[in-house]
Amino acid sequence: MKSTWIAGALAVIAGAALMTAARPDDATAAEAWGGDRARRPIVIAHRGASAFRPEHTLLSYETAIRMGADYIEPDVVSTKDHVLVVRHENEISGTTDVEEHPEFADRRTTKVVDGKRITGWFTEDFTLAELRRLRAEERAPRLRPGNTAYNGVARVPTLEEVVRLARRHRVGVYPEIKHPTYFDSIGLSLEEPLLAVLARHGWKDRGDPVFIQSFETASLRDLRKRTRLRLVQLIGARGAPYDLVAAGDSRGYDDMVTPAGLRAIARYADGIGSVTSRIYPTGPDGRLLPATTLVRDAHRQGLVVHAWTVRPENSQLPLDYRRGHPDDPDHRRLGGDIAGWLERLFEAGVDGVVTDDPGSARAVRDGLRGSV
């Protein structure tokens, strides 16, 4: 009974967001087109509304827009003929039905991407016309079995199609450049065609509804020389950006979140996209500790802070916000208290959240705004 109540409550939150989203006079939608965000954190739909539709499909982005997202987030990779398409990774066996196409069986191969050996099918070995023959599938079917109902429905979208959709519905785009060092190494640089697509739609300046993000510092530094669009340095929980590793640079994400590291980021980027554990770490018992000074320290350097990734399932939430009994065989994929987790992040002062459930984020954000 408890899990049924939780699912119903989340449905009400999402439904409320759907009913209030995308009105022409909506203040938050207008902010995505260059208004003042100083006191209004933005809702960034992670790969679309990926808790409800297979990620990185037009279905997912359209759902996110209906739920009230301010920005939609496409991950960008390249085809063999240098067209930018939207996939979480350039290896696509987990997100398409490529394995069911015997005509592409000989494309399966092993490559080294960012120092890791990966076997599968890769976007850079397909032309756009060939990729159009594939259909998207849910990447995490055990976690989100409901999304599998949409397997085989949507094709792999181009960045052009995603930007066109965003323009039509007056929301922003938040592209992530995936594996830029690797794509540079095979002659398929991502930065130039990305800027070209955005420019074709009139997006060139700081005030336009665009953030470009990457884990790799060299990509962002290169972009800083080419564009006035806002740039975001992604910061992971551990390790280091691959371009620094490849260059033998000993600096990692731990160095980036120090005051000196944030000051260095501010020289080439406008914000940071931080994993939530950098904002709220966990203690030995798995419970959240008090917030770190990261948000405050970043703001002192003039950087916005966007937290990733907020997901609704128990297994994806901090222990403090899980619901139901852990012995329940479905406990992992049942919805937890995402609203409580979102509220805590907003209270930490973040300037935006990257989430698989933009409806809940929109409802919580607007509810907090209405209470002050």
N, C-alpha and C positions, 0 to 999 in steps of 0.2 A: 504493500500500500504506500509506503513511504516513497519508493522510487517512482511510483505512478504520480504522486503529488509533485515530486520534483520536476518530472518531465512536463507536467501540465503547467507548472509555474513558469518554466523557461519558455514554453510555447506562448504563454500570455505576454511575457516580456518581448519576445520576437514579434508577435502579432501587433503589439502596440507600436513598435518601431516601424513595421511595415505600413501601418495606417497613417503614421505621421510623416513618413519620409518622402522626399523628392517633390514637395510642393514648391511652386515657383517663388513663393514669398518666404520660404523657410530660411531662417537666419543662418543656420549652420551650413546648409548647402551653398549659400552665398559666400560664406567664409572660404570655402574651398576654391573660390575664384578670386582670391587675393585680399580678402578682408582681414580685420584684426583678429588674431588668434590668441592674443596675450592671455586671456582668461578662459579660453575655450579649447580644451584638449581635442584633438582630432581623432576620429575613428578610422583606422586603416584596415581594410578587409584583406586578410592574409590569404593570398591566392584566390581571392573571392570569398564567398561564404562557404568555405570548404568544410565546415561542420555539417552542411546540408546538401551540397552538390559536389561532384568530383572536382578537385582543385584545378585551377588554370584552364577552365572552360568558360565560354561565353555564358553558359547556364549559371556557373558559379558567380561570375561577375554581375550578371543581371540580378540574381537573387540578392547579392550584397547591396546593390544600389537600391533595390526595393526595401531592404532592411534599414536603410539610412546611412550607409557608409559615406564618409567624406572623401576617402581615397580608396582606390582599388590597387592591389599590389601584384603586378606580373613579374615573374622571374624570366630573364631574357637569355636565350641561347641562339645559336646560328644554325642554319641549314647549309648543305653543301654549296648551294648557289647564293649564299650570303644574304639570306632573308632572315630577319629576326623573328623567332617564334617563341611562344610562351610555354615553358616547362620548368619544373622545379630543378631538374638536372638534364644534362645532355644525354644521359643514358635513360632510355624510355621504356624498358621492358616492364617496369612497375606501374606505369601510368597510361599505357596504350595497349591495344590488342596486337602489337607487332608480332608476337609469337604465333599468332593464328594466321599469318600471311606467309605461305610457303614460298612465294616469290621473293621474299626478303630473308630467307633462311641463311643465305650465304653472307649476309651483312653482319651476322653475329661475330663479335671479335673481342679481343682483350686490349685495353689501352691503359696507360698510366696518366691519370688526371690528378693534378695537385699532389703528386707523389704517391698516389694510391692506385693499385692495380684493380681494374673494374672490367667485368665481362658482361657484354650485352649488346644492345643496339643503340647507336648514337646519332643524334640529330644531324651532325656534320657529315654523315655518310648518306644522307637522303636529300634529294631536292625537295623543294616545297611541294611540287606536284605529287611526289611519292608520299610525303607525309600526309597529304590530304586523303590518301586512301586508308589511313589508320583512324581508329576511333579511341576516345579517351576512356579510361577505366579508373575506378576508385583505387587510390594508392594504399589505403589502410582498411581493407574490407572487414577485418575482424573487429576493429575499433568502431567503424562506421558502416555496419552492414546495410543500413537504409540507403546509403549512397550508391550501392551496387545496382539499384533499380535503374540508374541512369547510365550504366556501362553500355558502350556501343552507340550512344546517342549523339555525342558531341565530337567534333573533330578538333585537332590541335589548332588553336588560333594563332594568327600572326600578331605581332605587337601593333601593327597598323590597325587591325580590327579592334583590339582592346582600347587603343587611344580614341578611335572613332566612336566607340561605345561610350567612353567617358565624356567626350565632348558633347555627344547627343544628350546625355542625361545630366550634364553640368556637375560632374564630380571630378576630383583630381586623380592623377596616376602617380604611382610610387614604385617605379621599376627597380629591380635588383639586377645588376650585372653579374652573371654567374661565370666563375672560372676565367676571368679576363686574361691572366697570364697564359693559361693553356690555349685559349682561342687565338691569342696573338701568335703563339708558337706555330700554329697551323695556318696562318695567313687569313684568319677570319675575325679580325678585330671587331669588338662589339660597340665601342664608344662612338665611333663616327656614324654608323647607321642608326644608332639609338638617337643621337642628336638630330639626325636628318628627319627621322619619323616625327619627332616632337616639333621640329621647326615647320614641317609641312602643315601642321595644325595650329601654327601661330604661337607655340610655346617655346620661348627663348630666354625669358627674363626672370629675375628673382621673384617678382610678384605673381608669376604664373603658378597654377595649381599642380606643381611637379616637385617631387623629391626624387633624386637618383641616389641609390644606395649600393654599397659594395663592402665586402670584408677586406678587399685588397686596397692598400693605401696608394699604390702606384697608379691604379686606375682612377682613383678620385683626384690625385694630384694632376694627372693628365687632363681630366675633365675640367678642373679648375682653370686651366689655361685656355680652354675652348668655349666655356659657357658661363652664363650668369645664373643659370638654374641652381636651385639649392641642392646641396650634396650632403649625404649622411654616411658617416663612418660606422659600420656595424661592429659590434663588440661581443665576442662570444664568452662563454663561461670559463674556457681554458684554452691554452695553446696560443697560436699567433696567426696573423694573416699569412696566406701562402706566399705572397710576393716577398715578404720579409724573410720567411724561412728559406726560400730559394736563393735569396741574396746573401745568406749567411748572417743576417741581422739577428741579434739575440733578443731584441725587444718583442714582447708579446702583449696580449690583452691586459694582463695585470699592470703593465707599464702604462698602457693607454688611459687607464681610469685614475691615475694619479693626477694631482693638479698640474704637474709639468706635462704629462701626457696629453691632458685635455687642452692645455695651452697650445701644444704642437698641432693637435687636430684642428683647432680653431683657425689655423693659418691656411687650411685648404678646404675645410668643410663647414657647414652651417649647423650641423647637429650630430648627435650620436643615436644609433639604434642599439639599445642595450638589452641583452638577455635579462629577464626579470630577476634572476638570482644575483645579479650585480647590484640591484636596488634593494631587494629583500633577501639576504642569505638565509640559509637554514642552519639550525643547530644540530648537535649530535643526535637528538631525538627526532629529527626530521621536521620539527616545527619551525615556523618563520621567526627570525630574530628581528630586532628593530631595524629600520631603514638605515642604509649607509648614507654617506654624505655625497654620493655620486650626483644626484640631481642638483643639489645646491652647488657643488663644485663646477658642474658643467654650465649651469646658468651664469655663474660668475665669469665664465669665459665667453658668454654670449651664445652658447650652444643650446639648441632645443634638445629634449630627451624624449625619444619614443621607445616604449618598452615592448619587447616581444618574448614569446608569443602566448597570448591568452586563449586557452582552449576550454571547452565546456565539460569534457569527460573527466571523471574522477581521476583516472590514471595520468591525466595531463595537468591536474591542478595541484597546488601545494597541499600537504597533508591537512593543514588547518581548514581547508575548504572542501574536503571530500564528504560525501553523504552516503548513507546506507551502511550495510554491514560488509566488511571486507571478505567474509566467507561466501557472500553471494557470488555465484559463478559469473554473473553479469556485472559485478561491481565495477570492474575496470572501465567499461564503456558507458556506464550510466552517468547521467549528468549530476554534477556537484554544484556547489554554491559559487558559480562564476560571478554572480552579481556582487557577492561579498569581496571576492578577489579583485574585481575591477574597481570597486569603491576604494579599496586599500591602496591600489596603485595611483588612482587619481588623487587621493589624499597625500601621497608622497610628492605630488607636484609635477608628475610627468606631463609632457605637452601632447602626448598622444599614445594610443595603444594599438598594437598590431594584433589582430584577433581573427580566429576562425568563425566567430559568432558576432558579427557586427550589430545585429539587432539588439542583443543584450548590452553591448558596449554603448550603443546609442541611447538606450533607455536609461541606463545607469548614469551616464554622463549628463543627459538632459535633466534627470531627476535631481542630481546634485546641484546643477546650475540653477534649477528652479527653486532650490531651498535656501539660496543665499540672497 
